[in-house]
Amino acid sequence: MPYIGKSPTNGVRNRFQYTATAGQTSFSGADDNALTLTYSDTLYMDVYQNGILLVPGDDYTATTGTSVVLVQSASLNDVIEIVVYDVFSVADTVSKANGGTFSGNIAIGGTLDVTGTATAGAVAVDNITIDATEIDSTSDLTLDSAGTITLDADSGSINLLDGGTTHAELINSSNDFIIKSSQSDKDIIFKGVDGISLIEAMRIDMSEAGKVGIGTDSPTERLSVVNSSGDVGVRIQGNTRSFKVEQNNYGLRIYDISANSERFRINAAGLVTTPLQSAFSAQPTSNINNITGDATTASLTNVDYTEYFDVNADFNHNDGANRGKFTAPVTGKYYLGYTIFYSGITSASTSGVHALATSNRVYNNNFNPYNHANIGVNGNIVFSAIVDMDANDTAHVTFFVNGNGSKVVDIEASQHKFFGMLIG
C-alpha cells in the first residue's frame, strides 16, 4: 500500500509560510522560517491564503518544483502557507514474521546474527571469522582464489582426514617441515601422469622402516631402483663431470657420461674389468748393444719401444730422453716387472745388479752375471714387484755389469719386456 512521507520517523509533510508584500504573486526560495520551497508532485501539495485552501489552476499554478504563483495578487501581510507531502511506498518488503526472499543486493553495516542455517548460492565477504570448528559440505567443496591460498595453523599442524580418521599430517617442528603418514605401516606414494598413463614415481615404505623404492612398490633396501623391463641407472653429476651407475644385461658398470666411456664393470660371473685402468707392456724396438760391462749402470731408456698395449698412454715409448719410462697417472700401488735377456758375458763378469728404479726408491737385485749366464755367454732375468708410487712418479729398468773393463754387454730386444699396471 502507498504511504505519504519519507519515513515514519522523519515526518510526512513540509510546511512553508510566507508573509506577502503588496501585489506579490510568486512565492519561492526561503520562507519566513528559512526553509527553501521544493516539491515533486502538485497532487500532494496544498496552498492556503490566510487559512483558506486555494484551488489548483483556478487560484494558483505550480509547475517549476520550486515556486507557487497566485492568479490574484496578494495583499500586504497576507499569509501564504504551502504544505508539501512526500510520497513513498513500502510494498516491496520482506515480512519479519513470515520471512521471504531478497532478490537484490543487501548491504549490512553492522553485525548479522543468524541463529538457524544460512543458505546462499554465493557469498562475497571480505573476511570470515568462524566461532565454531567446522565448515561442512554435503558435496564436493572448492576453494577458488585468484591469488595464493594460504593455510595458517598456529598449532603448526595441518591434518588430512577421511571420515573423521586422520591419514596424513603436514607439521612444522622447530621450523623443520614434516610430511607424516598417520596410519600404521601405510606408505607415502608419489604418482604422476606419463603421457596419458598414471605411474608411480616413488614410494617410501613405512612397513619397511622408510625404505625408498623407485620403480618398485616393494623396496628391499634403503634405496631400491628397479626397472623390470630393461636397464636401470643412477646419474651422479657434479659441476665438471657426470657419471652413471648402470645395471644392464652385461652386469653392473660405472659409465663416464662426460667422456662417453665405460670406467668399471662387474659382469654376471663376478669378473671385474676396468677398461681404462693404467696398464702397459712393451719391448725395445731394436737390440740395445754395448751398454755395460765396465761398472756402468745403464738405464734401459732413451731408445724406442714397441708397445703391445698401453692403456691410458702412461708409458713413453718414443718421445725424447724419457723413452722407456712409465709415469704413474695417480697415487697408488702398482705391479711392475721386467724380463731381460743379456749377452756378451765373459768369465770376468763376476758382479752385476738389475733394478727397478722408481722416483720413490730403487729395487736392486744383485747377481753374478757369469754364473747366471748360459754357458757363460748369455742369461735371462725375470723380476716383478708391487711398488708405491705417487702421481707423476716414474719407473724404468737399469742394468749393471762389472769386470769386463769395457762395454761389451748387449740386451736383446725380443727378450726384454717391461710391463705393469695400477692395482689399487
Secondary structure, DSSP 8 states (H G I E B T S, - for coil): -EEESSBTTTBSEEEEEEE--TT--EEESB-TTS-B---S-GGGEEEEETTEE--BTTTEE--SSSEEEESS---TT-EEEEEEE-EEE--S--BTTTB----S----SS----SS----S----S----SSS----SS------SS------TTSEEEEEETTEEEEEEEEETTEEEEEE-STT--EEEEEEETTEEEEEEEEEGGGTTEEEES-SS--SSEEE--TTS-EEEEEE-SS-EEEEEEETTEEEEEETTTTEEEEEEETT--EE-TTS-EEEEEESS-EEEEESSS-EEES-SS-EEEEEEETS-EESSSGGGTTEEE-SSSEEEEEEEEEEEE---TT--EEEEEEEESS-EEEEEE-HHHHSBTTTEEEEEEEEEEEE-TT-EEEEEEEEESSSS--EEE-GGG-EEEEEE--
